[in-house]
Amino acid sequence: MKRGDYISDDAVVKRANAAVWLELEKKKVLDIPVVVYDSGTQTIYHEANDGTRVEIGKRMRKERYSERVAKKA
């Protein structure tokens, strides 16, 4: 396959965003709670269609994987 036969990076990003949006809409229709991560508070929630949030956990680690590996070496 030649380089010209591949789709562009922008098209890949658009398709990925569309797939996520479709999955979220499907969950709304089926009334299934969605898992949401709040980066400000670093908390994970189940969010229902009516907007209620139930906390299910907190972020366990604060650094990136590469930073954790560098500490061990």
C-alpha positions as CSV (number, residue, x, y, z in Angstrom):
1,M,0.0,0.0,0.0
2,K,1.4,3.4,-1.0
3,R,1.5,6.4,1.3
4,G,-1.1,8.1,-0.8
5,D,-3.6,5.3,-0.2
6,Y,-3.8,6.0,3.5
7,I,-6.4,8.4,5.0
8,S,-5.1,11.6,6.6
9,D,-4.6,12.0,10.3
10,D,-7.4,14.5,10.4
11,A,-9.8,12.0,8.9
12,V,-8.7,9.4,11.5
13,V,-9.4,11.9,14.3
14,K,-12.8,12.8,12.9
15,R,-13.8,9.2,12.6
16,A,-12.6,8.4,16.2
17,N,-14.6,11.4,17.6
18,A,-17.6,10.4,15.6
19,A,-17.4,6.8,17.0
20,V,-17.2,8.1,20.6
21,W,-20.1,10.5,20.0
22,L,-22.2,7.6,18.5
23,E,-21.4,5.4,21.5
24,L,-22.4,8.1,24.0
25,E,-25.7,8.8,22.1
26,K,-26.4,5.0,22.1
27,K,-25.9,4.9,25.9
28,K,-28.2,7.9,26.4
29,V,-31.0,6.2,24.4
30,L,-30.6,2.9,26.3
31,D,-30.4,4.8,29.6
32,I,-27.0,3.4,30.5
33,P,-24.8,5.4,32.8
34,V,-21.6,6.8,31.2
35,V,-18.2,6.7,33.0
36,V,-16.8,10.2,33.1
37,Y,-13.3,11.4,34.3
38,D,-13.1,14.9,35.8
39,S,-9.5,16.0,35.2
40,G,-9.9,19.0,37.6
41,T,-10.7,16.9,40.6
42,Q,-9.1,13.7,39.2
43,T,-12.2,11.7,40.1
44,I,-14.1,9.0,38.1
45,Y,-17.9,9.1,38.0
46,H,-20.9,7.2,36.7
47,E,-23.1,9.9,35.1
48,A,-26.8,9.2,34.5
49,N,-29.0,10.8,31.8
50,D,-30.6,13.0,34.4
51,G,-27.2,14.5,35.2
52,T,-26.6,12.8,38.6
53,R,-23.1,11.7,39.3
54,V,-22.0,8.9,41.5
55,E,-18.3,8.8,42.4
56,I,-16.7,5.5,41.8
57,G,-13.0,6.2,42.3
58,K,-10.0,8.6,42.4
59,R,-6.9,8.6,40.3
60,M,-4.3,6.3,41.7
61,R,-1.1,7.7,40.3
62,K,-0.1,11.2,39.6
63,E,2.9,10.8,37.2
64,R,3.2,9.5,33.7
65,Y,4.3,6.0,33.0
66,S,7.7,7.1,31.6
67,E,8.3,9.1,34.9
68,R,7.5,6.0,37.0
69,V,9.8,3.8,34.9
70,A,12.6,6.3,35.1
71,K,12.4,6.3,38.9
72,K,12.9,2.5,39.0
73,A,16.0,2.5,36.7
